[in-house]
Amino acid sequence: MPIRGRITWGKANPFRDPRLAHFEDAVVGFMRGKLPQGWKGNRVWENRWGDLPKRHYGHYREFYMGDSQMSGDLRVVIGRNGEAYLSDNHHRDWWQIVGKWWNRPNW
């Protein structure tokens, strides 16, 4: 499913999931090649269904929380330009997330 909307990350975001309490720190960790506690992944997101903007292979990396890559419902995809996308329902819906990491250099 395509991107549903754009959210500036902060106290007034629509996600009440406690696993997102340190979301900004997690995104910065992902960009530095580190997996914060509870997160898995760091694999190429192929964007097979065209849910996110088209980019070259390898542009997107996927991270998730859950028992396995197939069952993890909370997913974050990070692009090499600093863009971040979040799905809290196993990539049925995507939200573009804007935050303070936005101006970080490419990784």
Jmol script that loads the backbone (N, CA, C; Angstrom):
load data "model"
ATOM      1  N   MET A   1       0.853  -1.179   0.000  1.00  0.00           N
ATOM      2  CA  MET A   1       0.000   0.000   0.000  1.00  0.00           C
ATOM      3  C   MET A   1       0.897   1.240   0.000  1.00  0.00           C
ATOM      4  N   PRO A   2       0.558   2.263  -0.738  1.00  0.00           N
ATOM      5  CA  PRO A   2       1.386   3.469  -0.792  1.00  0.00           C
ATOM      6  C   PRO A   2       1.418   4.208   0.540  1.00  0.00           C
ATOM      7  N   ILE A   3       2.230   5.218   0.577  1.00  0.00           N
ATOM      8  CA  ILE A   3       2.403   6.018   1.795  1.00  0.00           C
ATOM      9  C   ILE A   3       1.083   6.707   2.140  1.00  0.00           C
ATOM     10  N   ARG A   4       0.659   6.572   3.402  1.00  0.00           N
ATOM     11  CA  ARG A   4      -0.607   7.159   3.850  1.00  0.00           C
ATOM     12  C   ARG A   4      -0.482   8.635   4.187  1.00  0.00           C
ATOM     13  N   GLY A   5       0.690   9.045   4.638  1.00  0.00           N
ATOM     14  CA  GLY A   5       0.853  10.429   5.031  1.00  0.00           C
ATOM     15  C   GLY A   5       2.253  10.694   5.539  1.00  0.00           C
ATOM     16  N   ARG A   6       2.446  11.924   5.977  1.00  0.00           N
ATOM     17  CA  ARG A   6       3.747  12.369   6.474  1.00  0.00           C
ATOM     18  C   ARG A   6       3.557  12.872   7.893  1.00  0.00           C
ATOM     19  N   ILE A   7       4.443  12.444   8.790  1.00  0.00           N
ATOM     20  CA  ILE A   7       4.343  12.803  10.203  1.00  0.00           C
ATOM     21  C   ILE A   7       5.664  13.396  10.660  1.00  0.00           C
ATOM     22  N   THR A   8       5.603  14.546  11.311  1.00  0.00           N
ATOM     23  CA  THR A   8       6.786  15.091  11.966  1.00  0.00           C
ATOM     24  C   THR A   8       6.859  14.431  13.328  1.00  0.00           C
ATOM     25  N   TRP A   9       7.958  13.728  13.578  1.00  0.00           N
ATOM     26  CA  TRP A   9       8.061  12.950  14.809  1.00  0.00           C
ATOM     27  C   TRP A   9       8.183  13.850  16.017  1.00  0.00           C
ATOM     28  N   GLY A  10       7.452  13.513  17.060  1.00  0.00           N
ATOM     29  CA  GLY A  10       7.489  14.268  18.308  1.00  0.00           C
ATOM     30  C   GLY A  10       6.442  13.730  19.254  1.00  0.00           C
ATOM     31  N   LYS A  11       6.107  14.487  20.259  1.00  0.00           N
ATOM     32  CA  LYS A  11       5.152  14.040  21.275  1.00  0.00           C
ATOM     33  C   LYS A  11       3.755  13.832  20.726  1.00  0.00           C
ATOM     34  N   ALA A  12       3.406  14.538  19.668  1.00  0.00           N
ATOM     35  CA  ALA A  12       2.039  14.475  19.142  1.00  0.00           C
ATOM     36  C   ALA A  12       1.928  13.554  17.925  1.00  0.00           C
ATOM     37  N   ASN A  13       2.687  12.464  17.893  1.00  0.00           N
ATOM     38  CA  ASN A  13       2.558  11.545  16.771  1.00  0.00           C
ATOM     39  C   ASN A  13       1.430  10.552  17.055  1.00  0.00           C
ATOM     40  N   PRO A  14       0.854   9.936  16.036  1.00  0.00           N
ATOM     41  CA  PRO A  14      -0.315   9.075  16.241  1.00  0.00           C
ATOM     42  C   PRO A  14       0.003   7.667  16.744  1.00  0.00           C
ATOM     43  N   PHE A  15       1.260   7.333  16.906  1.00  0.00           N
ATOM     44  CA  PHE A  15       1.627   5.986  17.316  1.00  0.00           C
ATOM     45  C   PHE A  15       1.807   5.935  18.827  1.00  0.00           C
ATOM     46  N   ARG A  16       1.019   5.125  19.472  1.00  0.00           N
ATOM     47  CA  ARG A  16       1.084   4.986  20.938  1.00  0.00           C
ATOM     48  C   ARG A  16       1.874   3.748  21.346  1.00  0.00           C
ATOM     49  N   ASP A  17       2.488   3.102  20.399  1.00  0.00           N
ATOM     50  CA  ASP A  17       3.220   1.865  20.635  1.00  0.00           C
ATOM     51  C   ASP A  17       4.438   2.140  21.514  1.00  0.00           C
ATOM     52  N   PRO A  18       4.550   1.501  22.670  1.00  0.00           N
ATOM     53  CA  PRO A  18       5.688   1.742  23.559  1.00  0.00           C
ATOM     54  C   PRO A  18       7.029   1.341  22.947  1.00  0.00           C
ATOM     55  N   ARG A  19       7.010   0.490  21.936  1.00  0.00           N
ATOM     56  CA  ARG A  19       8.265   0.115  21.273  1.00  0.00           C
ATOM     57  C   ARG A  19       8.874   1.277  20.504  1.00  0.00           C
ATOM     58  N   LEU A  20       8.084   2.341  20.313  1.00  0.00           N
ATOM     59  CA  LEU A  20       8.574   3.514  19.587  1.00  0.00           C
ATOM     60  C   LEU A  20       9.015   4.642  20.523  1.00  0.00           C
ATOM     61  N   ALA A  21       9.132   4.342  21.802  1.00  0.00           N
ATOM     62  CA  ALA A  21       9.498   5.364  22.786  1.00  0.00           C
ATOM     63  C   ALA A  21      10.834   6.033  22.457  1.00  0.00           C
ATOM     64  N   HIS A  22      11.746   5.300  21.865  1.00  0.00           N
ATOM     65  CA  HIS A  22      13.074   5.833  21.529  1.00  0.00           C
ATOM     66  C   HIS A  22      13.302   5.762  20.019  1.00  0.00           C
ATOM     67  N   PHE A  23      12.258   6.080  19.275  1.00  0.00           N
ATOM     68  CA  PHE A  23      12.303   5.952  17.822  1.00  0.00           C
ATOM     69  C   PHE A  23      13.424   6.788  17.200  1.00  0.00           C
ATOM     70  N   GLU A  24      13.576   8.030  17.626  1.00  0.00           N
ATOM     71  CA  GLU A  24      14.614   8.885  17.032  1.00  0.00           C
ATOM     72  C   GLU A  24      15.997   8.297  17.256  1.00  0.00           C
ATOM     73  N   ASP A  25      16.255   7.794  18.460  1.00  0.00           N
ATOM     74  CA  ASP A  25      17.551   7.170  18.743  1.00  0.00           C
ATOM     75  C   ASP A  25      17.750   5.925  17.887  1.00  0.00           C
ATOM     76  N   ALA A  26      16.665   5.170  17.683  1.00  0.00           N
ATOM     77  CA  ALA A  26      16.754   3.968  16.854  1.00  0.00           C
ATOM     78  C   ALA A  26      17.125   4.336  15.417  1.00  0.00           C
ATOM     79  N   VAL A  27      16.494   5.365  14.873  1.00  0.00           N
ATOM     80  CA  VAL A  27      16.783   5.774  13.492  1.00  0.00           C
ATOM     81  C   VAL A  27      18.242   6.210  13.355  1.00  0.00           C
ATOM     82  N   VAL A  28      18.732   6.976  14.311  1.00  0.00           N
ATOM     83  CA  VAL A  28      20.137   7.390  14.275  1.00  0.00           C
ATOM     84  C   VAL A  28      21.041   6.163  14.362  1.00  0.00           C
ATOM     85  N   GLY A  29      20.692   5.205  15.211  1.00  0.00           N
ATOM     86  CA  GLY A  29      21.455   3.961  15.304  1.00  0.00           C
ATOM     87  C   GLY A  29      21.462   3.211  13.981  1.00  0.00           C
ATOM     88  N   PHE A  30      20.298   3.113  13.338  1.00  0.00           N
ATOM     89  CA  PHE A  30      20.227   2.441  12.044  1.00  0.00           C
ATOM     90  C   PHE A  30      21.182   3.093  11.051  1.00  0.00           C
ATOM     91  N   MET A  31      21.185   4.430  11.026  1.00  0.00           N
ATOM     92  CA  MET A  31      22.030   5.159  10.087  1.00  0.00           C
ATOM     93  C   MET A  31      23.513   4.948  10.365  1.00  0.00           C
ATOM     94  N   ARG A  32      23.833   4.622  11.594  1.00  0.00           N
ATOM     95  CA  ARG A  32      25.236   4.362  11.977  1.00  0.00           C
ATOM     96  C   ARG A  32      25.586   2.884  11.904  1.00  0.00           C
ATOM     97  N   GLY A  33      24.637   2.062  11.459  1.00  0.00           N
ATOM     98  CA  GLY A  33      24.898   0.641  11.320  1.00  0.00           C
ATOM     99  C   GLY A  33      24.741  -0.149  12.604  1.00  0.00           C
ATOM    100  N   LYS A  34      24.040   0.411  13.580  1.00  0.00           N
ATOM    101  CA  LYS A  34      23.845  -0.266  14.859  1.00  0.00           C
ATOM    102  C   LYS A  34      22.374  -0.632  15.025  1.00  0.00           C
ATOM    103  N   LEU A  35      22.139  -1.784  15.623  1.00  0.00           N
ATOM    104  CA  LEU A  35      20.769  -2.206  15.911  1.00  0.00           C
ATOM    105  C   LEU A  35      20.486  -1.978  17.382  1.00  0.00           C
ATOM    106  N   PRO A  36      19.628  -1.026  17.713  1.00  0.00           N
ATOM    107  CA  PRO A  36      19.249  -0.816  19.108  1.00  0.00           C
ATOM    108  C   PRO A  36      18.561  -2.070  19.662  1.00  0.00           C
ATOM    109  N   GLN A  37      18.545  -2.180  20.951  1.00  0.00           N
ATOM    110  CA  GLN A  37      17.959  -3.344  21.608  1.00  0.00           C
ATOM    111  C   GLN A  37      16.536  -3.600  21.113  1.00  0.00           C
ATOM    112  N   GLY A  38      16.263  -4.855  20.770  1.00  0.00           N
ATOM    113  CA  GLY A  38      14.943  -5.259  20.320  1.00  0.00           C
ATOM    114  C   GLY A  38      14.734  -5.173  18.814  1.00  0.00           C
ATOM    115  N   TRP A  39      15.602  -4.464  18.117  1.00  0.00           N
ATOM    116  CA  TRP A  39      15.459  -4.299  16.673  1.00  0.00           C
ATOM    117  C   TRP A  39      16.286  -5.343  15.933  1.00  0.00           C
ATOM    118  N   LYS A  40      15.820  -5.746  14.768  1.00  0.00           N
ATOM    119  CA  LYS A  40      16.513  -6.710  13.910  1.00  0.00           C
ATOM    120  C   LYS A  40      16.498  -6.166  12.491  1.00  0.00           C
ATOM    121  N   GLY A  41      17.254  -6.806  11.634  1.00  0.00           N
ATOM    122  CA  GLY A  41      17.191  -6.433  10.222  1.00  0.00           C
ATOM    123  C   GLY A  41      18.480  -5.878   9.690  1.00  0.00           C
ATOM    124  N   ASN A  42      18.386  -4.720   9.061  1.00  0.00           N
ATOM    125  CA  ASN A  42      19.454  -4.078   8.311  1.00  0.00           C
ATOM    126  C   ASN A  42      19.693  -4.811   6.998  1.00  0.00           C
ATOM    127  N   ARG A  43      18.588  -5.177   6.365  1.00  0.00           N
ATOM    128  CA  ARG A  43      18.642  -5.819   5.057  1.00  0.00           C
ATOM    129  C   ARG A  43      18.122  -4.852   4.005  1.00  0.00           C
ATOM    130  N   VAL A  44      18.501  -5.101   2.764  1.00  0.00           N
ATOM    131  CA  VAL A  44      18.007  -4.268   1.670  1.00  0.00           C
ATOM    132  C   VAL A  44      16.494  -4.444   1.555  1.00  0.00           C
ATOM    133  N   TRP A  45      15.788  -3.313   1.511  1.00  0.00           N
ATOM    134  CA  TRP A  45      14.344  -3.304   1.258  1.00  0.00           C
ATOM    135  C   TRP A  45      14.184  -3.134  -0.246  1.00  0.00           C
ATOM    136  N   GLU A  46      13.610  -4.116  -0.892  1.00  0.00           N
ATOM    137  CA  GLU A  46      13.532  -4.129  -2.358  1.00  0.00           C
ATOM    138  C   GLU A  46      12.398  -3.286  -2.917  1.00  0.00           C
ATOM    139  N   ASN A  47      11.448  -2.897  -2.101  1.00  0.00           N
ATOM    140  CA  ASN A  47      10.326  -2.070  -2.558  1.00  0.00           C
ATOM    141  C   ASN A  47       9.605  -2.730  -3.732  1.00  0.00           C
ATOM    142  N   ARG A  48       9.419  -4.054  -3.651  1.00  0.00           N
ATOM    143  CA  ARG A  48       8.822  -4.849  -4.735  1.00  0.00           C
ATOM    144  C   ARG A  48       7.456  -4.361  -5.178  1.00  0.00           C
ATOM    145  N   TRP A  49       6.667  -3.856  -4.245  1.00  0.00           N
ATOM    146  CA  TRP A  49       5.297  -3.467  -4.553  1.00  0.00           C
ATOM    147  C   TRP A  49       5.184  -1.973  -4.853  1.00  0.00           C
ATOM    148  N   GLY A  50       6.314  -1.268  -4.856  1.00  0.00           N
ATOM    149  CA  GLY A  50       6.309   0.147  -5.190  1.00  0.00           C
ATOM    150  C   GLY A  50       5.619   1.030  -4.169  1.00  0.00           C
ATOM    151  N   ASP A  51       5.610   0.582  -2.904  1.00  0.00           N
ATOM    152  CA  ASP A  51       4.958   1.366  -1.846  1.00  0.00           C
ATOM    153  C   ASP A  51       5.690   2.672  -1.556  1.00  0.00           C
ATOM    154  N   LEU A  52       6.994   2.658  -1.658  1.00  0.00           N
ATOM    155  CA  LEU A  52       7.814   3.841  -1.371  1.00  0.00           C
ATOM    156  C   LEU A  52       8.288   4.437  -2.690  1.00  0.00           C
ATOM    157  N   PRO A  53       8.799   5.669  -2.661  1.00  0.00           N
ATOM    158  CA  PRO A  53       9.299   6.267  -3.906  1.00  0.00           C
ATOM    159  C   PRO A  53      10.356   5.375  -4.564  1.00  0.00           C
ATOM    160  N   LYS A  54      10.338   5.305  -5.889  1.00  0.00           N
ATOM    161  CA  LYS A  54      11.290   4.461  -6.616  1.00  0.00           C
ATOM    162  C   LYS A  54      12.704   4.992  -6.446  1.00  0.00           C
ATOM    163  N   ARG A  55      13.589   4.088  -6.098  1.00  0.00           N
ATOM    164  CA  ARG A  55      15.018   4.389  -5.958  1.00  0.00           C
ATOM    165  C   ARG A  55      15.785   3.174  -6.466  1.00  0.00           C
ATOM    166  N   HIS A  56      17.092   3.312  -6.634  1.00  0.00           N
ATOM    167  CA  HIS A  56      17.911   2.200  -7.110  1.00  0.00           C
ATOM    168  C   HIS A  56      18.000   1.106  -6.042  1.00  0.00           C
ATOM    169  N   TYR A  57      18.292  -0.117  -6.487  1.00  0.00           N
ATOM    170  CA  TYR A  57      18.427  -1.244  -5.576  1.00  0.00           C
ATOM    171  C   TYR A  57      19.509  -0.924  -4.532  1.00  0.00           C
ATOM    172  N   GLY A  58      19.206  -1.170  -3.290  1.00  0.00           N
ATOM    173  CA  GLY A  58      20.143  -0.926  -2.199  1.00  0.00           C
ATOM    174  C   GLY A  58      19.951   0.417  -1.509  1.00  0.00           C
ATOM    175  N   HIS A  59      19.072   1.253  -2.044  1.00  0.00           N
ATOM    176  CA  HIS A  59      18.840   2.573  -1.450  1.00  0.00           C
ATOM    177  C   HIS A  59      18.176   2.450  -0.078  1.00  0.00           C
ATOM    178  N   TYR A  60      17.234   1.520   0.047  1.00  0.00           N
ATOM    179  CA  TYR A  60      16.474   1.365   1.288  1.00  0.00           C
ATOM    180  C   TYR A  60      16.995   0.200   2.118  1.00  0.00           C
ATOM    181  N   ARG A  61      16.993   0.377   3.450  1.00  0.00           N
ATOM    182  CA  ARG A  61      17.315  -0.694   4.401  1.00  0.00           C
ATOM    183  C   ARG A  61      16.121  -0.868   5.324  1.00  0.00           C
ATOM    184  N   GLU A  62      15.825  -2.126   5.674  1.00  0.00           N
ATOM    185  CA  GLU A  62      14.668  -2.436   6.501  1.00  0.00           C
ATOM    186  C   GLU A  62      15.091  -2.907   7.887  1.00  0.00           C
ATOM    187  N   PHE A  63      14.331  -2.478   8.893  1.00  0.00           N
ATOM    188  CA  PHE A  63      14.530  -2.859  10.288  1.00  0.00           C
ATOM    189  C   PHE A  63      13.164  -3.222  10.856  1.00  0.00           C
ATOM    190  N   TYR A  64      13.126  -4.147  11.798  1.00  0.00           N
ATOM    191  CA  TYR A  64      11.828  -4.584  12.319  1.00  0.00           C
ATOM    192  C   TYR A  64      11.950  -5.050  13.761  1.00  0.00           C
ATOM    193  N   MET A  65      10.796  -5.093  14.412  1.00  0.00           N
ATOM    194  CA  MET A  65      10.659  -5.679  15.737  1.00  0.00           C
ATOM    195  C   MET A  65       9.647  -6.792  15.617  1.00  0.00           C
ATOM    196  N   GLY A  66       9.936  -7.903  16.220  1.00  0.00           N
ATOM    197  CA  GLY A  66       9.051  -9.053  16.159  1.00  0.00           C
ATOM    198  C   GLY A  66       9.866 -10.321  16.196  1.00  0.00           C
ATOM    199  N   ASP A  67       9.178 -11.437  16.137  1.00  0.00           N
ATOM    200  CA  ASP A  67       9.849 -12.726  16.239  1.00  0.00           C
ATOM    201  C   ASP A  67      10.710 -13.049  15.032  1.00  0.00           C
ATOM    202  N   SER A  68      10.270 -12.639  13.870  1.00  0.00           N
ATOM    203  CA  SER A  68      11.025 -12.937  12.655  1.00  0.00           C
ATOM    204  C   SER A  68      10.741 -11.865  11.615  1.00  0.00           C
ATOM    205  N   GLN A  69      11.508 -11.892  10.541  1.00  0.00           N
ATOM    206  CA  GLN A  69      11.301 -10.917   9.482  1.00  0.00           C
ATOM    207  C   GLN A  69       9.896 -11.063   8.893  1.00  0.00           C
ATOM    208  N   MET A  70       9.368 -12.265   8.886  1.00  0.00           N
ATOM    209  CA  MET A  70       8.046 -12.489   8.316  1.00  0.00           C
ATOM    210  C   MET A  70       6.922 -12.087   9.268  1.00  0.00           C
ATOM    211  N   SER A  71       7.148 -12.187  10.585  1.00  0.00           N
ATOM    212  CA  SER A  71       6.053 -11.911  11.514  1.00  0.00           C
ATOM    213  C   SER A  71       6.167 -10.552  12.204  1.00  0.00           C
ATOM    214  N   GLY A  72       7.308  -9.897  12.073  1.00  0.00           N
ATOM    215  CA  GLY A  72       7.473  -8.614  12.741  1.00  0.00           C
ATOM    216  C   GLY A  72       6.514  -7.574  12.196  1.00  0.00           C
ATOM    217  N   ASP A  73       5.659  -7.022  13.052  1.00  0.00           N
ATOM    218  CA  ASP A  73       4.658  -6.077  12.575  1.00  0.00           C
ATOM    219  C   ASP A  73       5.166  -4.645  12.532  1.00  0.00           C
ATOM    220  N   LEU A  74       6.128  -4.295  13.357  1.00  0.00           N
ATOM    221  CA  LEU A  74       6.654  -2.935  13.399  1.00  0.00           C
ATOM    222  C   LEU A  74       7.889  -2.866  12.511  1.00  0.00           C
ATOM    223  N   ARG A  75       7.800  -2.063  11.455  1.00  0.00           N
ATOM    224  CA  ARG A  75       8.885  -1.987  10.477  1.00  0.00           C
ATOM    225  C   ARG A  75       9.269  -0.543  10.203  1.00  0.00           C
ATOM    226  N   VAL A  76      10.558  -0.360  10.010  1.00  0.00           N
ATOM    227  CA  VAL A  76      11.100   0.940   9.642  1.00  0.00           C
ATOM    228  C   VAL A  76      11.978   0.725   8.420  1.00  0.00           C
ATOM    229  N   VAL A  77      11.817   1.565   7.430  1.00  0.00           N
ATOM    230  CA  VAL A  77      12.669   1.537   6.252  1.00  0.00           C
ATOM    231  C   VAL A  77      13.353   2.897   6.176  1.00  0.00           C
ATOM    232  N   ILE A  78      14.662   2.856   6.044  1.00  0.00           N
ATOM    233  CA  ILE A  78      15.479   4.066   5.996  1.00  0.00           C
ATOM    234  C   ILE A  78      16.105   4.156   4.608  1.00  0.00           C
ATOM    235  N   GLY A  79      16.046   5.338   4.005  1.00  0.00           N
ATOM    236  CA  GLY A  79      16.675   5.561   2.710  1.00  0.00           C
ATOM    237  C   GLY A  79      18.030   6.226   2.884  1.00  0.00           C
ATOM    238  N   ARG A  80      18.878   6.058   1.924  1.00  0.00           N
ATOM    239  CA  ARG A  80      20.239   6.620   1.986  1.00  0.00           C
ATOM    240  C   ARG A  80      20.260   8.144   2.010  1.00  0.00           C
ATOM    241  N   ASN A  81      19.164   8.789   1.660  1.00  0.00           N
ATOM    242  CA  ASN A  81      19.089  10.248   1.719  1.00  0.00           C
ATOM    243  C   ASN A  81      18.556  10.736   3.055  1.00  0.00           C
ATOM    244  N   GLY A  82      18.357   9.817   4.017  1.00  0.00           N
ATOM    245  CA  GLY A  82      17.875  10.195   5.336  1.00  0.00           C
ATOM    246  C   GLY A  82      16.378  10.075   5.515  1.00  0.00           C
ATOM    247  N   GLU A  83      15.667   9.642   4.490  1.00  0.00           N
ATOM    248  CA  GLU A  83      14.230   9.498   4.651  1.00  0.00           C
ATOM    249  C   GLU A  83      13.915   8.278   5.506  1.00  0.00           C
ATOM    250  N   ALA A  84      12.809   8.351   6.235  1.00  0.00           N
ATOM    251  CA  ALA A  84      12.400   7.267   7.126  1.00  0.00           C
ATOM    252  C   ALA A  84      10.924   6.978   6.915  1.00  0.00           C
ATOM    253  N   TYR A  85      10.579   5.701   6.876  1.00  0.00           N
ATOM    254  CA  TYR A  85       9.199   5.258   6.694  1.00  0.00           C
ATOM    255  C   TYR A  85       8.889   4.238   7.781  1.00  0.00           C
ATOM    256  N   LEU A  86       7.673   4.268   8.293  1.00  0.00           N
ATOM    257  CA  LEU A  86       7.262   3.416   9.399  1.00  0.00           C
ATOM    258  C   LEU A  86       5.960   2.712   9.046  1.00  0.00           C
ATOM    259  N   SER A  87       5.907   1.422   9.358  1.00  0.00           N
ATOM    260  CA  SER A  87       4.668   0.653   9.241  1.00  0.00           C
ATOM    261  C   SER A  87       4.468  -0.073  10.564  1.00  0.00           C
ATOM    262  N   ASP A  88       3.286   0.071  11.140  1.00  0.00           N
ATOM    263  CA  ASP A  88       3.007  -0.627  12.393  1.00  0.00           C
ATOM    264  C   ASP A  88       2.083  -1.821  12.169  1.00  0.00           C
ATOM    265  N   ASN A  89       1.913  -2.218  10.893  1.00  0.00           N
ATOM    266  CA  ASN A  89       1.046  -3.355  10.593  1.00  0.00           C
ATOM    267  C   ASN A  89       1.622  -4.231   9.472  1.00  0.00           C
ATOM    268  N   HIS A  90       2.895  -4.555   9.586  1.00  0.00           N
ATOM    269  CA  HIS A  90       3.587  -5.458   8.651  1.00  0.00           C
ATOM    270  C   HIS A  90       3.494  -4.965   7.205  1.00  0.00           C
ATOM    271  N   HIS A  91       3.833  -3.757   6.992  1.00  0.00           N
ATOM    272  CA  HIS A  91       3.888  -3.029   5.725  1.00  0.00           C
ATOM    273  C   HIS A  91       2.603  -3.025   4.909  1.00  0.00           C
ATOM    274  N   ARG A  92       1.450  -3.031   5.603  1.00  0.00           N
ATOM    275  CA  ARG A  92       0.190  -2.795   4.889  1.00  0.00           C
ATOM    276  C   ARG A  92      -0.013  -1.292   4.686  1.00  0.00           C
ATOM    277  N   ASP A  93       0.423  -0.497   5.649  1.00  0.00           N
ATOM    278  CA  ASP A  93       0.341   0.967   5.563  1.00  0.00           C
ATOM    279  C   ASP A  93       1.710   1.542   5.887  1.00  0.00           C
ATOM    280  N   TRP A  94       2.096   2.577   5.189  1.00  0.00           N
ATOM    281  CA  TRP A  94       3.369   3.262   5.440  1.00  0.00           C
ATOM    282  C   TRP A  94       3.124   4.722   5.782  1.00  0.00           C
ATOM    283  N   TRP A  95       3.941   5.242   6.664  1.00  0.00           N
ATOM    284  CA  TRP A  95       3.947   6.663   7.015  1.00  0.00           C
ATOM    285  C   TRP A  95       5.360   7.174   6.815  1.00  0.00           C
ATOM    286  N   GLN A  96       5.504   8.314   6.142  1.00  0.00           N
ATOM    287  CA  GLN A  96       6.812   8.947   6.065  1.00  0.00           C
ATOM    288  C   GLN A  96       7.016   9.723   7.356  1.00  0.00           C
ATOM    289  N   ILE A  97       8.151   9.506   7.991  1.00  0.00           N
ATOM    290  CA  ILE A  97       8.442  10.139   9.278  1.00  0.00           C
ATOM    291  C   ILE A  97       9.544  11.170   9.080  1.00  0.00           C
ATOM    292  N   VAL A  98       9.284  12.377   9.531  1.00  0.00           N
ATOM    293  CA  VAL A  98      10.261  13.458   9.452  1.00  0.00           C
ATOM    294  C   VAL A  98      10.712  13.755  10.871  1.00  0.00           C
ATOM    295  N   GLY A  99      12.018  13.879  11.072  1.00  0.00           N
ATOM    296  CA  GLY A  99      12.528  14.143  12.407  1.00  0.00           C
ATOM    297  C   GLY A  99      13.857  14.862  12.370  1.00  0.00           C
ATOM    298  N   LYS A 100      14.445  15.014  13.526  1.00  0.00           N
ATOM    299  CA  LYS A 100      15.681  15.793  13.622  1.00  0.00           C
ATOM    300  C   LYS A 100      16.864  15.127  12.931  1.00  0.00           C
ATOM    301  N   TRP A 101      16.778  13.833  12.626  1.00  0.00           N
ATOM    302  CA  TRP A 101      17.860  13.154  11.931  1.00  0.00           C
ATOM    303  C   TRP A 101      17.873  13.525  10.456  1.00  0.00           C
ATOM    304  N   TRP A 102      16.849  14.215   9.981  1.00  0.00           N
ATOM    305  CA  TRP A 102      16.649  14.491   8.558  1.00  0.00           C
ATOM    306  C   TRP A 102      17.881  15.085   7.881  1.00  0.00           C
ATOM    307  N   ASN A 103      18.579  15.976   8.571  1.00  0.00           N
ATOM    308  CA  ASN A 103      19.717  16.652   7.955  1.00  0.00           C
ATOM    309  C   ASN A 103      21.043  15.937   8.164  1.00  0.00           C
ATOM    310  N   ARG A 104      21.022  14.730   8.648  1.00  0.00           N
ATOM    311  CA  ARG A 104      22.260  13.978   8.839  1.00  0.00           C
ATOM    312  C   ARG A 104      22.840  13.617   7.476  1.00  0.00           C
ATOM    313  N   PRO A 105      24.162  13.508   7.380  1.00  0.00           N
ATOM    314  CA  PRO A 105      24.772  13.149   6.087  1.00  0.00           C
ATOM    315  C   PRO A 105      24.371  11.727   5.674  1.00  0.00           C
ATOM    316  N   ASN A 106      24.500  11.473   4.384  1.00  0.00           N
ATOM    317  CA  ASN A 106      24.207  10.125   3.869  1.00  0.00           C
ATOM    318  C   ASN A 106      25.048   9.093   4.603  1.00  0.00           C
ATOM    319  N   TRP A 107      24.558   7.911   4.706  1.00  0.00           N
ATOM    320  CA  TRP A 107      25.259   6.827   5.392  1.00  0.00           C
ATOM    321  C   TRP A 107      25.534   5.690   4.454  1.00  0.00           C
TER     322      TRP A 107
END
end "model"
wireframe off; spacefill off
backbone 0.3
color backbone group
